[in-house]
Amino acid sequence: MARSKYVRRKLQFAGNSSYVVTLPKWWITKIGLDKNSEVIIEENLDGSLIIKPNHVLTEPKEEDEIILWVSKNDSPGSIIRKILASYLASYNRIVIAPKEKELEHLPAKIILATNAITNKLWGAEIIEEKSDRLVIQDALNLSQMSIDEIVQKAWFTAFNMMNLAETAVFEDEKDAVLIVNNSENTMDRLYYLALRQLYKASKNGIFAQEIGIFPSDVIDYHLLIKHIERMADHCDKIVRSVSYSANRDSTLRIIYQETRNACSDSVKAFQRKDSRLAEKAIETKERLLKTIASIPETLEDFPLRKSILRLGDYASDISELVINRRYSLEL
């Protein structure tokens, strides 16, 4: 995080009831105010004052449009990364067009890639599609959903994927496999939406308050949503790489269930700021690590065992984050 700027100003007497203090020009320019603008002065419990722009005048300014020029050497992966970066930077309108003198129209692979990534971006839609121009429009109001609401939706999705992955692997349920596969796209949409909010909150304290956090919380929430997204990824890996069997070792199923519960405890610990629950999740993960090591390893079960261990790692990482947050707040 960037270090705060400090300035000194002398008070000036301005009549019988007021004193005047000047505001730094760099702040006025940065916030986008002028001589007729209004500011709000708020008193904290410790007697300090907060000066911030009037809410009506300071709706976070969205970037308007960005043009992504496509050259003949650009790969689908390259254009996907550029579109995603533009979305995370809160551009409302993303235009994809061929670079002059190199291409007369957009390659089919670029069009397909653009459609694929747009389907993963919450609030984004292709509103114009021509051979030489694609336009992605974003109509999302980021402040309508708090970051905690997004995290909760993401966790519900991941937890449901864990339950369905268990059903698929241990009960040979094919429909559960399809639901897990489809849920992966929902998770991606929530993950990118959370990142977009967090990037914006890191640069705009007013927006951070609107979504329920402080700029100093951005790193912790970034790590949390990333770990939840990785949990969902491993559920998808489980149903794609693990053979299905209704006769699989029941001990392995119990370990899977307890690992899932440890993941749940870790997320609840973060939401409740409960370091005791976080410690419980870590202890569960360490105990399960010893238990799974005592079970004879088979080639058939290796992918499942590996994913269980990774899920336990994510539960432990989130729990350590909770503990670290607790002690950092006490400093």
N, C-alpha and C positions, 0 to 999 in steps of 0.2 A: 504494500500500500504506500502511496506517496505521502511524504511527510507534510503536515499541515503548515500553512503559511501564517506567520504572526506579524502584526503591525502595531505600532503605537500611535495613538491619537490623543491630543489634548482636548478637553471639554471647553466649549465656548458658551458664555452666558447669552441667552436669547430672550430675555424678558423675565417677568415675574414667576413664570411657571415652567420654564423649559430650559434645557441645555442642549447644545447641538454638538454632534460629533460627525466628522466627515467619513465617508466610506471609500475604500481603495478603488481607484479607477479600474484596475485589472479585474476586480471582482464584478463590478458593474458591467464591464464588457463581456466577461465570461458568462454571466447569467443572462445577458441580453436585455438589460434595463436601460432606461433613459431618464431624463430629468423629470418626467411626468409620471414615472412608475411609482407604485406603492410597495412598501415592504411591511412585513409583520414582525413585531417585536414580542417575543415570548419570554416570560421569566421562569427560570428553573427553580427547583426547591432550594438550591444552594445560593440563590441570589444572582447567579449569572444570567445573562441575556442571550437569546438566540435571535439573530436577524435573518429572515429569509424572505424571498419574494412572495408576493400575493399569489395564492394558488391559481387564481383565474389567469394571471399573467404569465405563469411559469409552468404550464403543461410541458413536460419534456419534449423538446423539439426533435421530431423524427427526421432522419435523413430522407430525402425525397427519392432520388433515383440513382442507380448505378448501372453503367453499361459494361457488360463483360464481352470483350472482343474475342472471338474464336479464330485461331489460326489453323492452318492445315495440319500442324504437328500436335495440336492439343488432343489429349486423350479424354475419354469419358470420365475417368477418375479425376482428372484435372478440373474439368468444368463442374463436377459435383462438389469438389472442395471449395471452389470459388463461390458457387451459389450458397453453400452452407455458411461460409464466412460472411457473405453479404447479409444473409438472413440473421445471423447472430449479431451483426453490427446494426441491426434494426432498420435496414433499408426497406422502405415501403414498396418500392417498385424495382424489380431486377430485370434488365433487358439483356438478352443473349443474342448477339448478332455476329455475322462473319466479318473478319478483318478485311478491309478494302484491299484489293489487288491480289489477295491470296485465295479467297473463296467467293464463289458467286452465291452459294446457298449453304445452309447448315447441314453438315453430314447427318445421316440418319442415326448414327450411333450417339451423336451429341443430343439429338432430339429425344431419343429413348432415355438417355441418362438424365436429362432435365426433367422429364416426366416422372422418372423413378424417385429422384430426390425430392421433388415438389410434393409427392404423396406422403413424405415423411415430415413435412414442415407444417406445424399447426397454424391455421389461418391463412396459408399461402395457396394461391390458385393460379393456374395458367389462364390468362384472360385473352391472350392473342397468340395464335400459332400460325406462322407462315413459313415458307421455305427459307426466307432470309431474316427471320425475326421471331423470337419467342419473348413473351412478356409475362413475368410472374408478379402478381399483385398481392399485397398483404393487407388484409382488412382487420387485423387483430388489434384490439386495445389491450396492451400488456398489463395495465393496472387493474383490469377486471378480475384477475385471478391472483390470489396471493401465492407466494412461493411455497408456503406450507400446504396449500390445497393441491398444488402440482405434485409435491412430494408424496402426499397421501394417495393421490390417484396412481402415481407411479408404483408405490409400494403395493397397493391393492392388486395392480396388474401383475407385478412380480410374484407376489404370494400365490395368486391364483395359478400362475404358470408353474410354480413349484408343486402345488397340489396335483395339477393335471399331468405333470411330468412323472410324478409318482404313480399315478393311475396307469399311464401309458406303459411304463417300464415293468411294473410289478403285476399288472393285471391284463397286459396285452390289449389295451383299449386304443384302437386306431383313431376314433373320433377325438380323443384327448390330444393326440399328436397334431391333428389339424388345427385345433384351437390354440395350442402353444405356438405353432408356426405363425398363425394370424396375429396373435398377441404381440409378437416381436415388433411388428410395425407400429402398434399402439405405443409400445414402450419407447421406440425411437422418437416418435412425435412428442411425447412428454419430456423426454430427455433434452431434445433440442430446444423445446420451449423453455425449460428451466434454465438452460445455459444462456439463452437470449435474455431472459429476465436478469440473471445474475451479472452478465457482462454490463448491462445497462445500469444496474444498481451500483456497480463498482465505480461508475463515473458520475452518477447523479444521486446525491443523498436524498433529495426530495422523492424521487421515484422509489428508492430503497424503502423509505417509510411507507409509501403507498402499497407496497407488496408485503409489508410486515416485517422488515428486517433493517439492520444498520449496514452500511458499507463494510464494516469490519466482520460481518457474518458471511460475506460472500464466499470466502475460501472454504469455510466449514460446510456450507450448503452445496458448494461445487463438488466436494469430495463425497458428501452423502449421496447426492443424486447419481454420481458416477458409479459408486459401489452398488447401488440398487439396480442400475442399468446393467452392470456386469453380472449380477445375480440372474437377471432375466436372460442374458446371453447364455449362461451356462445351462439354464433350463432348456433352451432351444438346442444347445449342443447335446444334451442328454437324450432328447427324443430323436435326434438325427443320427447319433453315433452309437447308442447303446441298443443291444439286441433286446427284444421284448420277451418276457417269460413270466408266466403265472406261477412258476415253481422256483423262482429265485430265492436265494438264502434270506430267510426272514430277518436275521440279525442285521444284514445290510439295509433292509428297509427301515428297521428301527433307528439305525444310525442316521439314515437320510431324514427321517421325521424329526429327530432331535436336532439335527443341523438346521433344518427349516425353522424350528422353534427358536434356535439361537439367533438366527437372522431376524426373526420377528422381535425378539427381545431387544436386539441392538437398535433397531429402528425406533421402537417405543421408547427406549432409553434416551435417544436423541431428542425425540419430540417432547419428552417430559423432563429433560435435563436430569435424568435419574442415573447417577454414577453407580449406585448399587446394582441396578438391573444390568448396567453395562458390564460390571465385574462378573455377574452371573453368566452372561453370554460368553465372556472370555473363558471362564472356568469350564463351561459346557464344551466349548470348542477344543480346549486342551485335553479334556477327558475323552472326547470322541476320537481325537487324534491317536491316543493310545489304544483305544478299543479297535479301531479299524486296522491298526498295524498288527494286531494279534490275529486277524482273520486271514486264512490262507488266500493268497492272491491268485486269481485266474485271469487268463487273457481275455475272457468274455466280459469280466467285471471291471477291467482296468479303466475304461472310459468313465464309468459311473463313479468308481472310487476317486478318480482324479477330480471330477466335478464336485463331489461331496466335499473334498478337502478344500477346493477353491471357495465354495460357498461358506465354509467355516472361516476361511481367511477374511472374507468380506465382512462377516459378522464381527470378527475380532477387530478389524480395522475401524469399523463404525463405532464400536464400543470404546476403543482407545481414543477416538475423536471426541466422544462424550466426556471422557475423563480429562482429556487435555483442555476442553472448553471450560470445564468446571474450575480448574486451577488457574486458567488464564483470567477468568472473571474475578478471581479473588485477589489478583495482583493489584 
